[in-house]
Amino acid sequence: MTGRYFMTLRFILFPLAAIAAPCKVMDKEKLKKYDHGRLLISNHLSWMDIVYQIFWVPSFKRFLSKKENGNNKLLMRFLRDVGVIFVNRDKPELSSMRECIESLKSGKTLSLYPEGTRNRVSRELQPLHGGGALFALKGKAFVIPIAVHHKGKLFRRNYMGVGDPVDLSDLYERRLDESVLSEATERFRAGIQKTLDKLDAWVENKGWKTDKKRKRAEKLALEKQYKAVKREYDKSTRCE
């Protein structure tokens, strides 16, 4: 029910989001390759980062939110219904951690911001927390870095980028201690930073226009190939 509720609200509100929070996404097609047990990790510049992910990154996803955002019972009920998992940042509860891990194991997408809070200083990544690494290793998730280009503003276009998966496979069989979590977290940082660097170049070169031309050329090439095959088939049929 949670996923259906999320997608229904997304469908209803999408026209408003397209006006209030427009966003171009680099390499969005990469997400289609990893549609089971995905952990999305992203830099965090403003509250609009969540809006961008909801409306411009396909599929239902569960978000982590600090427990203070659920002080209002009505709001907490609504957020829980759309898939939000509340966590105590100072003292994470076992039940919340288990819910995150089980979500990944069951094939759902979990989205989190490993910096832990919004970066109000600069675009440089803040120190990352190790909770995301714990979830990824326990849930054996596909870890996909996401980068937001700049602090979002209403009615102003922003840009997001989807990076290459962060490989943690060599860490799965190792004992889950501080060194393993630190290694995984460092890979998270490298993945987000690499995606952010690529996104900067993509935005500077207006890569969405190049992508559009490339997709159009690929479509025309496929249509041409289809017509050629059809002509050959029709020709062989007539000969018979």
C-alpha positions as CSV (number, residue, x, y, z in Angstrom):
1,M,0.0,0.0,0.0
2,T,2.9,2.4,0.8
3,G,4.4,2.2,-2.7
4,R,1.0,2.6,-4.3
5,Y,0.2,5.6,-2.1
6,F,3.6,7.2,-3.0
7,M,3.2,6.7,-6.7
8,T,-0.4,8.0,-6.7
9,L,0.6,11.2,-4.9
10,R,3.6,11.5,-7.3
11,F,1.3,11.3,-10.3
12,I,-1.2,13.8,-9.0
13,L,1.5,16.4,-8.0
14,F,3.9,15.9,-10.9
15,P,2.5,18.8,-13.0
16,L,3.0,21.2,-10.0
17,A,6.5,19.8,-9.5
18,A,7.4,20.3,-13.1
19,I,6.6,24.0,-12.7
20,A,7.9,24.6,-9.2
21,A,11.0,22.3,-9.1
22,P,12.1,21.7,-12.7
23,C,15.2,19.5,-13.0
24,K,17.4,17.9,-15.7
25,V,18.9,14.6,-14.9
26,M,22.2,13.3,-16.3
27,D,22.5,9.5,-17.0
28,K,19.0,8.7,-15.6
29,E,18.9,5.5,-17.7
30,K,21.6,4.0,-15.4
31,L,19.0,3.5,-12.7
32,K,17.1,1.0,-14.9
33,K,20.0,-1.4,-14.8
34,Y,19.7,-1.7,-11.0
35,D,16.1,-2.0,-10.1
36,H,16.4,-4.3,-7.1
37,G,17.6,-3.4,-3.6
38,R,19.0,0.0,-4.5
39,L,20.6,2.4,-2.0
40,L,20.7,5.9,-3.4
41,I,23.3,8.2,-1.7
42,S,23.4,11.9,-2.4
43,N,24.9,15.2,-1.4
44,H,22.4,17.4,0.5
45,L,22.2,21.1,-0.2
46,S,18.5,22.0,0.5
47,W,15.1,20.5,1.4
48,M,14.3,20.6,-2.4
49,D,16.8,17.7,-3.0
50,I,14.1,15.4,-1.7
51,V,11.6,16.9,-4.1
52,Y,14.0,16.4,-7.0
53,Q,14.4,12.7,-6.1
54,I,10.7,12.1,-5.7
55,F,9.7,13.5,-9.0
56,W,12.7,13.2,-11.3
57,V,14.3,9.9,-10.2
58,P,11.9,7.1,-11.3
59,S,10.3,4.5,-9.0
60,F,9.1,4.3,-5.4
61,K,11.7,4.9,-2.8
62,R,11.9,5.1,0.9
63,F,13.6,8.1,2.6
64,L,15.2,8.5,5.9
65,S,14.2,11.5,8.0
66,K,15.3,12.7,11.4
67,K,12.9,11.8,14.2
68,E,12.2,15.4,15.1
69,N,10.3,15.8,11.8
70,G,7.7,13.3,13.1
71,N,6.8,15.3,16.3
72,N,3.4,16.1,14.8
73,K,1.4,12.9,14.9
74,L,-0.7,13.7,11.8
75,L,2.4,14.6,9.8
76,M,4.2,11.5,11.0
77,R,1.3,9.3,9.9
78,F,1.3,10.9,6.5
79,L,5.1,10.5,6.0
80,R,5.0,7.0,7.2
81,D,2.3,6.2,4.7
82,V,4.5,7.5,1.8
83,G,7.4,5.4,3.0
84,V,9.5,7.6,5.3
85,I,11.6,5.9,7.9
86,F,12.3,8.0,11.0
87,V,15.7,7.7,12.7
88,N,17.3,9.1,15.8
89,R,20.5,10.7,14.5
90,D,22.1,10.9,18.0
91,K,21.1,7.3,19.1
92,P,19.9,5.2,16.2
93,E,17.3,2.7,17.2
94,L,17.6,-0.9,16.3
95,S,14.1,-1.1,14.9
96,S,14.8,1.7,12.4
97,M,18.1,0.2,11.3
98,R,16.4,-3.2,10.8
99,E,13.6,-1.5,8.8
100,C,16.2,0.0,6.5
101,I,18.1,-3.2,6.0
102,E,14.9,-5.3,5.4
103,S,13.7,-2.7,2.8
104,L,16.9,-3.3,0.8
105,K,16.7,-7.1,1.2
106,S,13.1,-7.1,0.0
107,G,14.1,-5.2,-3.2
108,K,13.0,-1.7,-2.4
109,T,14.9,1.5,-3.1
110,L,16.2,3.4,0.0
111,S,17.4,7.0,-0.4
112,L,19.6,8.7,2.2
113,Y,22.0,11.6,2.6
114,P,25.1,10.3,4.3
115,E,26.3,13.9,5.2
116,G,23.5,13.6,7.8
117,T,22.2,17.2,7.4
118,R,22.0,19.9,4.8
119,N,25.3,21.5,3.7
120,R,24.7,25.2,4.5
121,V,28.4,26.2,3.9
122,S,29.5,25.1,0.4
123,R,29.2,22.5,-2.2
124,E,32.1,20.5,-0.8
125,L,31.0,17.3,0.8
126,Q,30.9,17.2,4.6
127,P,32.1,14.2,6.5
128,L,29.9,11.2,5.8
129,H,28.2,9.1,8.5
130,G,28.7,5.3,8.5
131,G,25.0,4.3,8.7
132,G,24.5,4.1,5.0
133,A,27.5,1.8,4.7
134,L,26.1,-0.4,7.3
135,F,22.7,-0.6,5.5
136,A,24.4,-1.3,2.2
137,L,26.6,-4.1,3.5
138,K,23.9,-5.8,5.5
139,G,21.4,-5.5,2.7
140,K,23.9,-6.2,-0.1
141,A,22.4,-3.4,-2.0
142,F,23.3,-1.8,-5.3
143,V,24.7,1.6,-4.2
144,I,24.0,4.4,-6.7
145,P,25.5,7.8,-6.1
146,I,23.3,10.8,-6.9
147,A,24.6,14.4,-7.2
148,V,22.7,17.7,-6.9
149,H,24.3,20.6,-8.8
150,H,23.4,23.5,-6.6
151,K,21.1,24.6,-3.8
152,G,17.5,24.5,-5.1
153,K,15.2,27.4,-5.5
154,L,11.5,27.3,-6.3
155,F,10.7,27.9,-10.0
156,R,14.4,27.7,-10.9
157,R,15.9,24.8,-12.9
158,N,18.4,22.5,-11.1
159,Y,20.4,19.5,-12.3
160,M,21.0,16.1,-10.9
161,G,23.4,13.3,-12.0
162,V,23.3,9.6,-11.6
163,G,26.7,8.0,-11.1
164,D,28.2,4.5,-11.5
165,P,27.5,1.9,-8.8
166,V,29.8,1.9,-5.8
167,D,31.3,-1.6,-5.6
168,L,31.3,-3.1,-2.1
169,S,31.3,-6.8,-3.1
170,D,34.8,-7.4,-1.7
171,L,33.6,-6.2,1.7
172,Y,30.6,-8.5,2.0
173,E,32.4,-11.4,3.5
174,R,34.6,-9.4,5.9
175,R,33.8,-8.9,9.5
176,L,31.7,-5.8,9.9
177,D,34.0,-3.6,12.0
178,E,35.0,0.0,12.0
179,S,37.6,-0.4,9.4
180,V,35.2,-2.0,6.9
181,L,32.5,0.7,7.5
182,S,35.2,3.4,7.0
183,E,36.3,1.8,3.8
184,A,32.8,1.6,2.5
185,T,32.0,5.2,3.5
186,E,35.1,6.4,1.8
187,R,34.0,4.7,-1.4
188,F,30.6,6.5,-1.0
189,R,32.4,9.8,-0.8
190,A,34.5,9.0,-3.9
191,G,31.4,7.9,-5.8
192,I,29.4,11.1,-5.0
193,Q,32.3,13.3,-5.7
194,K,33.0,11.7,-9.1
195,T,29.4,12.1,-10.0
196,L,29.4,15.7,-8.9
197,D,32.5,16.5,-11.0
198,K,30.9,14.8,-14.1
199,L,27.7,16.7,-13.5
200,D,29.5,20.0,-13.4
201,A,31.0,19.4,-16.8
202,W,27.6,18.2,-18.1
203,V,25.9,21.4,-17.0
204,E,28.7,23.6,-18.3
205,N,28.5,22.0,-21.7
206,K,24.7,21.8,-21.7
207,G,24.9,18.0,-21.9
208,W,21.1,17.5,-21.9
209,K,21.0,19.0,-25.4
210,T,23.7,16.6,-26.6
211,D,21.9,13.7,-24.9
212,K,18.6,14.7,-26.7
213,K,20.4,14.8,-30.1
214,R,22.1,11.4,-29.4
215,K,18.8,9.7,-28.4
216,R,17.1,11.2,-31.5
217,A,19.9,9.8,-33.7
218,E,19.7,6.4,-32.1
219,K,15.9,6.3,-32.6
220,L,16.3,7.3,-36.3
221,A,19.0,4.6,-36.8
222,L,16.7,2.0,-35.3
223,E,13.8,3.0,-37.4
224,K,16.0,2.9,-40.5
225,Q,17.3,-0.6,-39.5
226,Y,13.7,-1.8,-39.0
227,K,12.6,-0.5,-42.4
228,A,15.5,-2.2,-44.1
229,V,14.7,-5.5,-42.4
230,K,11.0,-5.1,-43.3
231,R,11.9,-4.5,-46.9
232,E,14.0,-7.6,-47.1
233,Y,11.2,-9.6,-45.5
234,D,8.6,-8.3,-47.8
235,K,10.9,-9.0,-50.8
236,S,11.5,-12.6,-49.7
237,T,7.8,-13.1,-49.2
238,R,6.9,-11.9,-52.7
239,C,9.6,-14.2,-54.2
240,E,7.9,-17.2,-52.6
